[in-house]
């Protein structure tokens, strides 16, 4: 799976559109982020942020970095 584009819907919610036009929501929570396919078919998969991600800005930067290095595709394939 390849990510076609992404955008921040809200400060804590990233929308990811895959090459096959599947849509995913990545929601920032306290110490984790949840990934789910849109429309939701099952509960989101939860992943922990690294311990040095404390602020919302650090968490957003971490998620964008996962997209840029190609690691987000692997996470979303499990959804």
C-alpha positions in Angstrom: 0.0 0.0 0.0 1.2 3.5 -0.8 0.0 6.7 0.8 -1.4 9.1 -1.8 -1.9 12.1 0.4 -2.7 13.1 4.0 -4.1 16.1 5.8 -4.9 17.2 9.4 -8.7 17.2 9.8 -8.5 18.5 13.4 -5.4 19.2 15.6 -5.5 15.6 16.8 -6.8 13.7 13.7 -4.8 12.9 10.6 -6.6 11.6 7.5 -4.6 9.4 5.2 -5.7 8.5 1.7 -4.0 5.4 0.2 -3.2 4.8 -3.5 -6.3 2.5 -3.7 -8.4 5.4 -2.3 -9.0 3.6 1.0 -9.2 6.2 3.8 -7.8 5.9 7.3 -8.0 8.1 10.4 -5.1 8.4 12.7 -6.1 9.9 16.1 -3.7 11.2 18.6 -4.6 10.2 22.2 -2.6 10.7 25.4 0.2 8.2 25.1 -1.0 6.3 22.0 -2.3 6.9 18.5 -5.2 4.9 17.0 -5.5 3.9 13.4 -8.8 2.9 11.8 -10.2 2.5 8.3 -13.0 4.9 7.3 -15.8 3.9 7.5 -15.0 2.1 10.8 -15.4 -1.6 10.6 -13.7 -2.6 13.9 -12.0 -0.9 16.9 -8.9 1.1 16.1 -5.4 -0.4 16.4 -3.5 1.4 19.2 0.2 2.1 18.9 2.4 3.9 21.6 4.2 7.1 20.9 7.9 7.1 21.8 8.5 8.3 25.4 10.0 11.6 24.2 6.7 12.6 22.4 5.1 14.8 25.0 3.4 17.7 23.2 0.8 17.7 20.5 3.3 19.2 18.1 5.8 16.4 18.8 3.2 13.8 18.3 2.0 15.3 15.0 5.6 15.6 13.8 6.2 11.9 14.7 3.2 10.8 12.7 4.2 12.9 9.7 7.8 11.4 10.0 6.3 7.9 9.9 4.6 8.8 6.6 7.7 10.4 5.1 9.9 7.4 5.8 7.2 4.9 4.6 6.6 3.3 8.0 2.9 4.4 8.2 1.9 2.1 5.3 2.9 -1.0 7.3 0.9 0.2 10.3 -2.2 0.9 8.2 -2.0 -2.4 6.4 -2.8 -4.0 9.8 -6.0 -2.1 10.1 
